[in-house]
């Protein structure tokens, strides 16, 4: 499977945020997107996730499952917010995402307890999500990537609010995903501790 972006551009209001972005990623490959605030990193990921419409260009899967019409059907999106209900328990939140996302063809997610253990927070699935610290909440958002299988991970500042130990844990999860043939696109200001990656520097475009 290959993931192809061809001549993508996007606007925010009247402003063109970025223009003519192209890249190609195969199974097991990662793209790290960098650039200053306002350069379009988050906007690019939202376009790739199907949350915003591209002004021009296209984003497509080559050699993927025949029934898949758009890459977002194969993608997990982890944005700045954790997308969890504060009043629900950790288990209730993760169980919802497991059911809602479902597994893409070619793989299966892991049990909620296994996912929570994988992010180093076993034993607290009974707690309301809102009771957790910012770092614990971000780890639980990472667990969401594990409970439903999606080969493409779109990650926006994934290590925000994480300490050094959690940074290493997250790098291990991403590396394992790549070793299984997954694809990762991550926008970040911080090193992610990954091996060889492609790099895309966003510069912004205002005219």
Long-range contacts (C-beta under 8 A, 24 or more apart in sequence): 1-26, 1-27, 1-61, 1-62, 1-63, 1-64, 1-151, 1-181, 1-183, 2-26, 2-27, 2-61, 2-62, 2-63, 3-59, 3-60, 3-61, 3-62, 3-71, 3-152, 3-183, 4-59, 4-60, 4-61, 4-62, 5-48, 5-57, 5-58, 5-59, 6-57, 6-58, 6-59, 6-60, 7-56, 7-57, 7-58, 8-44, 8-47, 8-54, 8-56, 8-57, 8-58, 8-59, 9-54, 9-55, 9-56, 9-57, 10-40, 10-43, 10-44, 10-47, 10-52, 10-53, 10-54, 10-55, 11-55, 12-43, 15-206, 16-55, 16-205, 16-206, 16-207, 17-43, 17-204, 17-205, 18-43, 18-44, 18-202, 18-204, 18-205, 19-205, 20-57, 21-57, 21-200, 22-57, 23-198, 23-200, 25-183, 25-185, 25-198, 26-183, 27-151, 27-181, 27-182, 27-183, 28-178, 28-179, 28-181, 28-182, 28-183, 29-178, 29-183, 29-184, 29-197, 29-198, 30-174, 30-178, 30-183, 30-184, 30-185, 30-186, 30-194, 30-197, 30-198, 31-184, 31-185, 31-186, 31-197, 31-198, 31-199, 31-200, 32-186, 32-188, 32-192, 32-194, 32-197, 32-198, 32-199, 32-200, 33-185, 33-186, 33-187, 33-188, 33-199, 33-200, 33-201, 33-202, 34-187, 34-188, 34-189, 34-199, 34-200, 34-201, 34-202, 35-201, 35-202, 35-203, 35-204, 36-204, 38-204, 39-202, 39-203, 39-204, 40-202, 40-204, 40-205, 41-156, 41-187, 41-202, 42-79, 42-80, 42-156, 42-187, 44-187, 44-202, 45-77, 45-79, 45-154, 45-155, 45-156, 45-185, 45-187, 46-77, 46-79, 48-72, 48-75, 48-154, 48-185, 49-75, 49-77, 49-154, 50-75, 51-77, 65-104, 65-105, 65-106, 67-105, 68-104, 68-105, 71-152, 73-104, 74-104, 74-150, 74-151, 74-152, 75-150, 75-152, 75-153, 75-154, 76-101, 76-144, 76-145, 76-148, 76-150, 76-152, 76-153, 76-154, 77-154, 77-156, 78-141, 78-142, 78-144, 78-145, 78-153, 78-154, 78-155, 78-156, 78-158, 79-156, 80-156, 80-157, 80-160, 82-129, 82-137, 82-138, 82-140, 82-141, 83-141, 83-144, 84-129, 84-137, 84-140, 84-141, 84-144, 85-129, 86-128, 86-129, 86-130, 87-128, 87-129, 87-130, 88-128, 88-129, 89-125, 89-126, 89-127, 89-128, 89-129, 90-116, 90-121, 90-124, 90-125, 90-126, 90-127, 90-128, 90-129, 90-132, 90-140, 91-125, 91-126, 93-129, 93-140, 93-144, 94-125, 94-140, 94-143, 94-144, 94-147, 95-147, 97-144, 97-147, 97-148, 98-147, 98-148, 100-148, 101-147, 101-148, 101-150, 102-148, 103-148, 103-149, 103-150, 104-149, 104-150, 104-151, 106-149, 106-151, 107-149, 107-151, 107-180, 108-149, 109-146, 109-147, 109-148, 109-149, 110-146, 110-147, 111-147, 112-143, 112-147, 114-146, 115-143, 115-144, 115-146, 115-147, 116-140, 116-143, 118-143, 118-146, 118-173, 119-143, 119-146, 119-169, 119-173, 120-165, 120-166, 120-169, 134-161, 135-161, 135-162, 135-163, 135-166, 137-161, 138-162, 138-166, 139-166, 139-169, 142-170, 142-173, 145-173, 145-177, 146-173, 151-181, 151-182, 151-183, 152-182, 152-183, 152-184, 152-185, 153-177, 153-182, 153-183, 153-184, 153-185, 153-186, 154-185, 154-186, 155-184, 155-185, 155-186, 155-187, 155-188, 156-186, 156-187, 157-187, 157-188, 157-189, 158-186, 158-188, 158-192, 159-188, 159-190, 159-192, 167-192, 167-193, 168-193
